[in-house]
Amino acid sequence: MAKIKVKSAKEIELIRDAGALAAETLIRAGEMCKPGVSTLEIDEFIGDYTRAHKGISACMGYHGYPRYACISINEVVCHGIPNAQTILKDGDIVNIDITTILSGYHGDTSAMFCVGKVSNIAQELVDTAKFCMEEGIRAAGEQGARWCDIGCAIQDIADEHGFSVVEDYCGHGIGRGFHEEPTVLHFRNNERGPFIEVGNVFTVEPMINVGRPGTKTLSDGWTAVTRDGSLSAQWEHTVVKTKNGIEILTLPR
């Protein structure tokens, strides 16, 4: 594992500012998740709201990505490209993933939104995925925690509910860069690795599937879906390790 940067108090404050704007944008975007609304409408709101608050949408143009956010529905695991043809309908589960740049620093967060009445299994998946994220964050905040402890905590919760953890996508360090060291694995692994240090800033963003963990990328080069067509859910926060445990940096002000 490459050297993981310890952020200064000033850098953490700037990431917190970016994270707050990302979180506030996410809440408002989530309120738009109603039957008949296109993912493009939501995405355009995200771009407009971010600009109005002097932020930059980090996804736009990142390695050629064409939109302001990723919006992933049902069997889409991540990186769903918003478009006018994808219309939300009753029973959909929707992940909106927003990364905002403010004063040169990134804040990265995502959440699930249910459109109308969803199935029991969909609701259980959404709730379990959130609990997986929360337990991963909790594990990172323990005294003497190592990076591998995050994935073990997440895997335990997913296993208890009979769900699987996607292994193809991971969390990451974040700051001036969108994706920095380390790679944060969300599944059980035997790589003990280094301890998580005070001042390390990173994302915890597990993707949980009803079926098998395998994914495939569609012909657009971005949209990742479950190989077996099963539902998938994801939640994400940017966090920092502190002397007292962990602080979530992607909360609204």
C-alpha positions in Angstrom: 0.0 0.0 0.0 1.4 3.4 -1.0 1.9 6.2 1.6 -1.5 7.4 2.9 -1.5 11.2 3.4 -2.4 12.6 6.8 -4.5 15.7 6.3 -4.0 18.9 8.2 -6.8 20.5 10.2 -7.2 23.2 7.5 -7.5 20.5 4.8 -10.0 18.6 6.8 -12.1 21.8 7.2 -12.0 22.4 3.5 -13.1 18.8 2.8 -15.9 19.3 5.4 -17.1 22.3 3.5 -17.2 20.4 0.2 -18.8 17.5 1.9 -21.5 19.7 3.4 -22.4 21.1 0.0 -22.5 17.6 -1.5 -24.8 16.4 1.3 -27.1 19.4 0.9 -27.3 18.8 -2.8 -28.0 15.1 -2.3 -30.9 15.8 0.1 -32.5 18.1 -2.5 -31.9 15.7 -5.4 -33.4 12.9 -3.4 -36.6 14.9 -2.9 -37.0 14.7 -6.7 -37.1 10.9 -6.8 -40.8 10.5 -7.7 -42.6 8.6 -10.5 -42.4 10.3 -13.8 -39.2 12.2 -13.2 -36.2 11.5 -15.5 -32.7 11.0 -14.2 -31.6 13.8 -16.5 -33.9 16.3 -14.6 -32.3 15.3 -11.3 -28.8 15.5 -12.8 -29.4 19.0 -14.2 -30.7 20.2 -10.8 -27.5 18.8 -9.2 -25.3 20.7 -11.7 -27.3 24.0 -11.2 -27.4 23.8 -7.4 -23.7 23.0 -7.2 -22.8 26.0 -9.4 -25.1 28.3 -7.6 -23.2 27.5 -4.4 -19.8 28.1 -6.0 -19.0 24.4 -6.3 -17.9 22.2 -9.1 -19.4 18.8 -9.9 -16.3 16.5 -9.9 -17.9 13.8 -12.0 -18.4 16.0 -15.1 -15.6 15.3 -17.5 -13.8 12.9 -15.1 -12.1 10.4 -17.4 -14.7 11.5 -19.9 -17.8 10.9 -17.7 -20.6 13.0 -19.3 -22.8 14.1 -16.5 -22.8 15.9 -13.1 -23.7 12.8 -10.9 -24.1 9.1 -11.1 -27.7 7.9 -10.7 -28.1 4.1 -10.5 -31.5 2.3 -10.4 -32.4 -1.2 -9.2 -29.9 -3.6 -10.8 -27.4 -0.8 -11.6 -24.6 -1.1 -9.1 -22.9 2.2 -9.8 -22.0 4.8 -12.4 -25.4 5.0 -14.0 -25.4 7.9 -16.5 -28.4 10.2 -16.2 -30.5 10.6 -19.3 -33.9 11.8 -20.5 -35.1 8.3 -21.4 -34.7 6.8 -17.9 -37.9 7.7 -16.1 -38.4 6.8 -12.4 -41.4 4.6 -11.6 -43.1 3.3 -8.5 -41.1 0.6 -6.8 -37.7 1.8 -8.0 -34.7 2.0 -5.6 -32.3 4.8 -6.7 -28.8 5.6 -5.7 -27.6 9.2 -6.3 -23.8 9.7 -6.0 -22.5 13.2 -5.8 -18.9 14.5 -5.5 -18.4 18.2 -5.1 -15.3 20.3 -5.4 -15.2 23.4 -3.2 -12.0 25.5 -2.8 -10.0 22.7 -4.5 -11.1 19.9 -2.2 -13.6 17.0 -2.7 -16.6 15.8 -0.8 -18.1 12.5 -1.9 -21.4 11.0 -0.8 -24.3 8.9 -2.0 -27.6 7.7 -0.6 -30.5 5.5 -1.6 -34.0 6.8 -2.3 -37.2 4.7 -2.7 -39.7 5.7 -5.3 -43.3 5.2 -4.0 -43.8 1.7 -2.5 -41.0 -0.7 -2.9 -40.9 -4.5 -2.4 -40.0 -5.9 1.0 -36.7 -7.3 -0.3 -35.8 -3.9 -1.9 -36.5 -2.2 1.4 -34.4 -4.8 3.3 -31.6 -4.3 0.9 -31.6 -0.5 1.2 -31.6 -0.7 5.0 -28.9 -3.4 5.1 -26.7 -1.5 2.8 -26.9 1.6 5.0 -26.2 -0.5 8.1 -23.2 -2.0 6.3 -21.8 1.5 5.6 -22.4 2.5 9.2 -20.7 -0.6 10.6 -17.7 -0.1 8.3 -17.4 3.5 9.5 -17.7 2.3 13.1 -15.0 -0.3 12.6 -12.7 2.4 11.2 -13.1 4.5 14.3 -12.1 1.8 16.7 -8.7 2.2 18.5 -6.1 0.2 16.6 -8.3 -0.3 13.6 -6.6 -1.4 10.4 -7.9 -0.8 6.9 -9.0 -4.4 6.5 -11.3 -4.1 9.5 -13.7 -2.0 7.4 -14.4 -4.7 4.9 -14.7 -7.4 7.6 -17.4 -5.4 9.4 -19.3 -4.8 6.2 -19.1 -8.5 5.1 -20.4 -9.7 8.5 -23.6 -7.6 8.2 -24.2 -8.6 4.5 -23.7 -12.2 5.3 -26.2 -12.1 8.2 -28.9 -10.9 5.8 -28.0 -13.3 3.0 -26.7 -10.5 0.7 -23.4 -10.2 -1.1 -20.7 -7.5 -1.2 -19.5 -6.2 -4.6 -15.8 -6.7 -4.8 -15.2 -4.9 -8.1 -15.5 -1.4 -6.7 -14.0 0.1 -3.5 -13.7 3.1 -1.3 -10.7 5.5 -1.5 -8.8 8.3 0.0 -9.9 11.7 -0.9 -8.8 15.3 -0.6 -7.4 17.5 -3.4 -7.7 14.4 -5.5 -11.0 12.7 -6.3 -9.4 9.2 -5.8 -6.3 9.1 -3.5 -4.6 6.3 -1.6 -5.7 4.0 0.0 -8.0 1.6 -1.8 -10.6 0.8 0.9 -11.9 -2.8 0.4 -15.5 -3.5 1.5 -15.3 -7.2 1.7 -13.5 -9.6 4.1 -9.9 -9.9 3.3 -6.7 -11.2 4.9 -4.5 -8.3 4.2 -3.9 -6.9 7.6 -2.0 -3.9 6.2 -1.3 -0.7 8.1 -3.3 1.0 10.9 -5.7 3.8 10.1 -4.1 7.0 11.3 -5.6 10.1 12.8 -6.0 12.6 9.8 -6.6 9.9 7.2 -9.6 11.0 5.1 -11.4 8.4 3.0 -14.8 7.1 1.7 -16.8 4.1 2.9 -19.2 3.1 0.2 -20.2 -0.5 0.1 -22.3 -1.9 -2.7 -24.6 -4.7 -1.6 -26.4 -7.1 -3.9 -29.4 -9.3 -3.3 -27.9 -12.0 -5.5 -24.3 -12.8 -6.5 -21.6 -10.1 -6.1 -20.5 -10.2 -9.8 -20.9 -7.1 -12.0 -20.5 -6.2 -15.6 -20.1 -2.9 -17.5 -22.5 -2.0 -20.2 -21.5 -0.8 -23.7 -21.5 2.9 -22.6 -18.3 2.1 -20.7 -19.6 3.3 -17.4 -22.8 1.7 -16.2 -22.1 -1.3 -14.0 -24.9 -3.8 -13.4 -25.3 -7.0 -11.4 -24.5 -10.0 -13.6 -27.5 -11.9 -12.4 -29.9 -9.0 -12.7 -30.5 -8.8 -8.9 -31.1 -5.5 -7.0 -28.1 -3.5 -5.7 -27.9 -0.7 -3.2 -25.1 1.6 -2.0 -24.6 4.3 0.6 -21.5 6.5 1.0 -19.8 9.0 3.3 -16.5 10.7 3.4 -14.9 10.4 6.8 -11.8 11.3 8.8 -10.1 9.3 11.5 -9.8 11.5 14.7 -8.3 11.0 18.1 -11.8 10.3 19.4 -12.8 7.8 16.7 -14.3 8.9 13.4 -16.0 12.0 12.0 -18.4 12.0 9.0 -17.5 14.9 6.7 -20.5 14.7 4.4 -23.3 16.0 6.6 -25.5 19.0 5.8 -24.9 22.2 7.7 
